[in-house]
Amino acid sequence: MKRGIKIVTIGGGSSYTPELMEGFIKRYGELPVREIWLVDVEPGREKLRIVGEFAERMWERAGYPVKVHTTLDRREALPGADFVTTQFRVGQLPARIKDERIPDLHGMLGQETNGAGGILKAFRTIPVIGEIISDMREICPDAWLINFTNPSGMVTEAAIRRFGWKKTIGLCNVPGIAEMREPENLGLKPGDLIYQFAGLNHFHWHRAFDRNGNEVTKKLLAHVNERNGGTPVNIFQAPFPEELLSSMGMVPCGYHRYYYMEEEMLVHSMEEFKEGGTRAEQMLDVEKELFELYKNTELKEKPKQLEKRGGAYYSDTACECISAIYNNKQSRMTVSTENRGAIACLLPESVVEVTCLVSARGAEPVAWGTFPPAARGWLQMMKAMEECVIEAAVTGDYGLALEAFTLNPLIRSGREGKRVLDELLVAHEKYLPQFGEKIKELKAAGVETDDPVVRELLREGL
């Protein structure tokens, strides 16, 4: 790899970008970045400008000779890229509001990466990842694609299996949150425990061992329901039954609450919905506050308020992954990559989220082996759902989309589930050309949402 690293970040106008800059600044001694390109789309022009200027101030304060560029044309940014990172949201936060409010209106969980909302986000995102890879294949064929765009597991599987970009690694901050927060519950510091994760993105379990190789998983399970139990701040902490945790014998991730504790999580979601405050709408207020801070020309370091955004340890995950590849570090990290036999009950070519050794060769999974029956059943069903979602996203096959909805445990099957799919397709028409003919048919049949907030977004062209 040539001297000095070129980073291209797709979705560079995100409020997360200052955290990414902080991660690169902290690692400049081992990651000699020479230039960073922040790329966004026309609706994000102003945010891109604000974030770009803030990023420049951060690098100036650090004293490193790194040039920050901003552009609305990714083809301008890609030539010579060593790493392309993706952190974009097709349709921005208004799209997330639709993803959450429409299922809520029908008494189903509205959440950005799980259930109906997560599926629709994948429908919008996967074709764009395909377009990015097409440009990379032409312009920077040796670059690594480091994906942080949700739903990260499905987007990463599409990149590797559907679009053939083998130099792809998918990231999520959830394993890192557990590794940073859980040891404190045992009177230890981050890094004192050896972790092993396995499963799917936002659907993994983990075990942990002390430095003598003694398993401490049961000790961690006793703290799962506590405030510092490792659950991300953006997830309502409905308590798991102790008997269920004991039976699992593995630590579930925070997102498992949506599946194991569906009723409690749905009640909380409904309460937020009735108060007019889905997580997406809360994030609108948080983002507004953040960008007002970013405008301040005196601000030259990441503000504390960014932690409200739910992206804790994002920079450490993304930047450590890039450093591990660039420096051939053999770092032990949990990422989304090809299974290659690490999880016995899933196909070798399936993309899984698993502890790996990350080096210049990419991510090499650490074998987990077998899961107990309940977890094995969950995994196989969720992977089948993901495969249907990916194929429907690429082909626009409405039948496959309906199969994915039917498989997903957070969506009621039958007439009501179909109604949610139809309303979401119509609401996201602008970003779903692959479903164009079906959407025309649905609109001709009078399908539209009754949610006043979504209807106003549509009137505004959002």
N, C-alpha and C positions, 0 to 999 in steps of 0.2 A: 504493500500500500504506500502511496507516495507520501512525502513529508507534508505534514499539515493536513488536517481533516476538514472536509466539507460536509456540513450537515444541512439537509433540507427538511423542513418541518411543514407538512401539509396540515392545514388548520392552525396556522401560526398566529392567527388573531384570537386564539382561545385565551381565556383568563388563566389557564394553567401554564402558559408559556413562561412566565417569570420563574416558576418552580423549576422548569426544565433548564433555563439559563443558570439558575443557582447551582444545579447539579453539574453542569459543564464547568462552571467557574471553580467549584470545589475540587474538581478532578483535572484541572488544566495541566498539572504536572505530569499526569499520565495520559491525558487526552489532548494533544496539541491542536486544538481547533484553530483553523485559520479563517473560516468564514461560515456564517450561518444564514440560510435563506428561509424566511418566513413567508409561507404561501397561503392565500385565502381566496375567497370568492367575492364577487361584487357586493353582495349584501353585507359582507363583513369588512368592507374597505376601511371604515372609520376605526373599528376596533383594531384592525391590523396596524393602522398608523400609530395608534396610541401604544399598543404593545411593542411595536418595533422601536419607537423612541425610548420607551422605558428599558427595553433590552439593551439598547446602546448605552444608556446611562449606567446600567449594571456592569457592563463590561469595562466602561471607562473607569468606574470606581475601583474595579478589580485590578486595573492597570495592565491588562493583557491586550495585545494587538489583534483583536478579533473584529472583523467587519460584519455588521448585521445588515442584510438586504431584505427588503419587502417587495412582494410582487403579487399580482392577481393572475399571473400566467405561470403555471408550474413548469411548462416546457422551457421557459427562460431560466428557471432555477435549477433544473435537474442536471445539465451537463457537468460531468466531473464529480458528481455526488458520490461520497463514500457510504453514507448512511441516509436513508430516507425514513423519517419518522412520521407516523400518521396519528392524528388526534382530532379528527374533524367530526362534525355533526351535520349531516345533510338536512337542511331545513332549519338549522339552528334551534334555539330553545322553543320557538313556537311549534316546531314539529314534535318536540318532547311533550309539550302541553297536550297536544292532540293524542299522543300515545298513552298518556295517563288518564285524561279526562273521559275519553270515549268508553274504555272498558269500565271505569268507575260508574259511569251513567247506567250501565247494564248490570251493576252489582258484581263485577269481576275486578280482580286486582289490576290497577294501573301502575306499571313500573317500567322504568326505561330499558332494562335489559332482560326482564323476565316476563313471561306471559305474553299477551297480545302485543303490548307495546314493544317488547324486545324483538318480536318477530317482524313487526313493521319497520323497526329501525334497521334490521338486517336487510329487508327488501330494498330499502333506500340506499344502504351503504355498500352492499356487495358489488353491484354494478360499477360503482365509482372506484372501488379498489381494483376492479378489472381494468378500468380505463387508466388508472395510475400505473399499473403494472405494464400495460401496453406501451405507455410512454417510457417507462424505465427500460424495457427491453430494447427500445430503439436508441435511447439517449444515454443511459448510464447502466449498461448491462452487467456491471460487476458490483453494483451497490447492494447493500443489505437493506431489507425492508423491516423496520421495527414498528410493529403495529400496537397502538394503544387505543384504537377506536373501538368502541363497543357496538354490538356484542362481540368482544375480542376473540373468543374462541371460534365462533362461526366465521367471522371476517378472516381470521388467520387460516382456517381450514379452506375457505374459498380461495385465498391467495395461493396456498400450496397445492391443493388437490385440483381445484377447478381451473385456475389460471396458470399453474405450473411454475410459480416463482418459489423455488426451493429455499432460496436465501431469505426466508421470512421467519421471524420470531414474534409471537404474540405476548404481550405483557399485561399484567394487572397488578394493582397495588395491594390487593386483599391479602395475599400470602405475606407480603412484607409487613403489613399492619400487624398480623398475628405474631410474626417473629420479633417485632419491636416491642409489642405491648405485653405479650403473655409471660415472658420470663420474670417480670416484676412480681407477678402473683406468687412465684416460688422463691422470692427473695434474691433473684438473679438479675443479671444485666443482659441487654441484647447481645447476642453472639455467644452466650454461655450454653445454649442448647443447640443440638443438631436436629434439624427438621426434615421430614419427608412428607411431601404432598403428592396426592394423586386424585384424578377425577377430570372434570371438565371446568372450563372457565365459569366462575360463579357457582360451581357445583362440585367442589372438591372436599376431601377430608384430609386430615393430617395426623401424624404421630410425631412424638418428640423424644429425644434421648439426651442424657447428660453427657459430659465429656469423658465419662468412664464407660459409656455405652449402655447405661441403665435406662430403661424406658420410663418416662415420666408422664406418659399420655394420661393415665388415670388421674394424676394430680392436676393436670391442666383442665380436665373435664369438670372437676369440682368448682372451677372458676368461670366456666363458659357464660353463665347468666349474670356475672358481675359487670359493673360499668366498664372496667378495664379488661374485659375478657377477650378482646381481640376483634369485636364487631365494629365495622366501619361506622362513622358517625352518621352517615346518611341512611342507615337501616334502623327501623324501629326495633327495639330489643325485647320482643316477646320472649318470655322464658321457656326454654325447653324443659319438658318433664325429666326429672333426674333418672327415672327408670329407662327412658329412651336413650339418654346419653350413656348410661351404663351398658345398655344392650349394644349400642354402636361400637363401643370400644375404640372409637376414633373421634377426633375433634372435628365437628362440622364447621363449614365456613358460615359467615354471617348470613349469606344469601339463602342458605338452606332453610332459614326461618320461613321464607315464603312458601316452602313445600311441606315441611314437617309441621309448621304452625300456621297453616293457611287461614284458618278461621280468624285467629287473633290478628294476623297481619291484614286481613281483608277488613275487619272491623275498624282498625286504625286508619286504613286507607280511606274508608268511607267517611270517617269522622273528618279527616282532612278535606275530603272532597266537599262535604256539606258546608264546611267553613270557608270554602273557596280557596284553599291553600294546598294544592298538590305540591309535591316536592319540586316539580318543574317551575311552578309559579313562585315558590320560595327562592329558587335559584335565580329567577329574573331580578329579584331585589338584591340578592348577594352580588350578582354580576354588575348591577348598576353601581353598587357601592365600590366594588373593586375597580371598575374603570374610572370612576371619579378619582380614586386614589392614584391610579396609574398616570393620570393626566398631570399630576403634581410634578413639576420639573425638579423639585428638591428630593423626590423619592428615588433612591438608588439601590434599594434592596427589597426583597420579597416581603410584602406586608403580612402581619399576623392574620389578618382577616381571610387570607386565602385558604386557611385551614377549614373554614366553614364550608368550602366547596366540595369536601369529601375526597380530595385527591392526595391525602397524606402519603408521603414517601414515594410519590410518583417519580420525582427526579432521580431518587436513588435507584429505583428499579430500572428506569430507562437508561440512565447514564452508566450504571454499572454493567448493564447488558452490553452496551456499545464498547465500554472499556474492556470487558472480558474478551470480546471478539478481536478488537484492535490489538490488545496486548497478549492474546493467547493465554489468558489467566487461569483457565480451568475453574472458574468461579462456580460455586454451588448456588443455583438460582432456580426458582419455580417459574416456568414459562409455558406457553402453549406451543407445541411442536408435534411432529409426527410421533405416534405411539411407539412404533418399532418393537412391540412386545412388552413394553413396560407394564401395561395393564392387560392382564391375560384375557379378560372377557370382551375386549374391543379389538377391532381389526388393526393390524399393524400400520395401515396407512391413515387411520383416523387421527385427527388432531386432538390431543388431550392436554390438560394442564397438569404438569408433573415436574418434580424436582429433577434438574438436569445439571450436567457439567457444561458450562458455556465457555467456548474457546474460539480460536480462529476457524475451526471446523463447524461452528454453530452450536446448537443445543443437542447434547447427547443424553437421553433419558436414563435415569436411575431406575432400575426395575423395582416395581412395587409388588407385583405378583397378583394374587387373587383377592377379591373382596368377598365379604360375607353375603348371603343371599339377598337381603333387602337392598343393600347398596349396589350390588351387581344388577338387580332389576331396575333400580332407578337409573343407573348409568346407561344401560342398554336402551331404555325407553327414551331418555333425553338425547342420546346420540342419534337415534333414528329420527327424532323430531328435528334435530339440527340438520341432518342430511336432506330432509324434505324442504326445510326452509332455504337452504343454499341453492338447491336445484330450482325451486320456485322463483327465487330472487333473480336467477340468471335467465330463466326461460319465460317467466310470466305465466306459468301453468297454474291456473286458479284451483284445479283439483288438488294439486300438491300443496298449495297454500292451505286449503281446507283440511287436508290430512294433517299438516303440521299443527293447525289449531286444534284438531281433534285429539292429537297425541299429547298436547301440552297440558299438564295437570292443573294449571292455573286458569284454564279456559273451559267453561262449560260446553260440552259437545251438544250438537243438535241445533235447533233453530236460533237460539239466542247467540251461540258462539258464531254462527254464520252471519248473523246480523252485525256483530261487532267487526268481523273481518270486512264485510261490505262497507260499513260506515268508515272504517279506517282507510280502506282503499280509495274511496271517494274523497275523503278529507286530505289525503296525501297525493292526489292526482298529479300535481305539479312535478313530483319527484319519482313517479312510478310509470314511466313510459312503457315498460315491458308488460304492464297490465292494462294498457290503453284501451283495447277493444272491450275487455270485461268491464272496465270502469264506465265506458260509454253506455253499455247495456244496463249497468246498475243505476246510473243517473236517469236513463230513460224510464226506468221502473220506479223512479221517485225516491231512491235511497239517498238519505242525508241524515246528519246527526241532529238531535234535538238540543244539544248542549249549546247554550247561548255564547259561552266564551269561545268555543271552537268556531261557531258560526261567524262571530265577529272577526276572528283571525282570517277566515276565508274571505270575508268581505274586503279585508285590508290587503288581500293578495298574499297572505303569509301561509 
